[in-house]
Amino acid sequence: MFEPCLQSLRVGGRQVAIASIGNGRVEFSLVDFYHRSQRLIGVDTLKFTGPQIAKIMNDLRAGFEDGHLRISALRTWSLNEAVDAYNAVAGGDGSKKHIILPRRK
């Protein structure tokens, strides 16, 4: 989906990559990319601290409250189904966010 998403951007648009499925390699037209003055931004969320993540989440709050941002489709898995969840993602099921729920006491 990388290239179709990049093609859907307006001139001067930017795409943020925070995760990858598969081998992490993508192909796209470099000529189209620079003719449209687009930007690609990579973010390694594993390097954020707890307070940094909390600030980002708080900054996003207004967008969810006013309806400009919406939650993605979700699929929840029990901890016992964790292997199945990982296999679904590894198999390319990017149609929804996959969430593994913790065990309940």
C-alpha positions in Angstrom: 0.0 0.0 0.0 3.0 2.3 0.2 3.0 3.5 -3.4 -0.8 4.0 -3.7 -0.7 6.0 -0.4 2.2 8.1 -1.7 0.3 8.7 -5.0 -2.8 9.9 -3.1 -0.9 12.8 -1.5 -1.3 16.3 -2.8 1.6 18.2 -4.2 3.9 19.0 -1.3 2.2 16.3 0.8 4.1 14.1 3.3 3.8 10.5 4.3 4.9 9.2 7.7 6.2 5.6 8.0 6.1 4.1 11.5 5.9 0.4 10.7 6.4 -2.1 8.0 5.1 -5.5 7.1 7.1 -8.1 5.3 10.7 -7.3 4.3 10.4 -3.6 4.8 11.2 -2.7 1.2 9.1 -0.6 -1.0 9.2 0.7 -4.6 7.9 4.0 -5.9 8.6 6.4 -8.7 11.3 8.7 -7.5 10.5 11.0 -10.5 6.9 11.4 -9.4 8.0 11.8 -5.8 10.3 14.8 -6.5 8.1 16.4 -9.2 5.3 16.5 -6.7 7.6 18.0 -4.0 6.6 15.2 -1.5 8.2 14.3 1.7 8.7 10.9 3.4 9.2 10.9 7.1 10.4 7.8 9.1 9.6 7.6 12.8 11.0 5.0 15.2 8.4 5.0 17.9 10.5 2.6 20.0 12.8 5.5 20.8 10.0 7.6 22.4 9.9 7.8 26.2 6.6 7.5 28.2 6.2 11.2 28.7 6.9 11.9 25.0 4.2 9.4 24.0 1.8 10.9 26.5 2.3 14.4 25.0 1.7 13.1 21.5 -1.5 11.4 22.6 -2.7 14.5 24.4 -1.9 16.6 21.3 -4.1 14.2 19.2 -7.0 14.3 21.7 -8.7 17.4 20.1 -8.7 15.8 16.7 -10.6 12.7 18.0 -13.0 14.8 20.1 -14.0 17.1 17.2 -14.3 14.1 14.7 -11.4 15.0 12.4 -9.6 11.9 13.5 -11.2 8.5 13.8 -10.2 5.1 15.2 -9.2 2.5 12.7 -11.0 -0.8 12.5 -9.8 -3.2 15.2 -9.4 -6.9 15.7 -8.7 -8.0 19.3 -7.0 -11.3 20.2 -6.7 -13.0 23.5 -3.1 -13.6 24.8 -3.6 -17.3 23.9 -4.2 -16.3 20.3 -1.0 -14.2 20.1 0.7 -16.5 17.6 -2.4 -16.3 15.3 -2.4 -12.5 15.6 1.3 -12.3 14.6 0.7 -14.7 11.8 -2.2 -12.6 10.5 -0.1 -9.5 10.4 2.9 -11.4 8.9 0.5 -12.8 6.3 -0.4 -9.2 5.2 -3.7 -8.6 7.1 -3.3 -4.8 7.3 -7.1 -4.2 7.0 -7.3 -3.4 10.7 -5.3 -2.8 13.8 -4.5 -6.0 15.7 -4.5 -5.8 19.5 -3.5 -8.5 21.8 -5.3 -8.2 25.1 -3.5 -8.9 28.4 -4.6 -11.8 30.6 -7.3 -11.0 33.1 -6.7 -11.9 36.7 
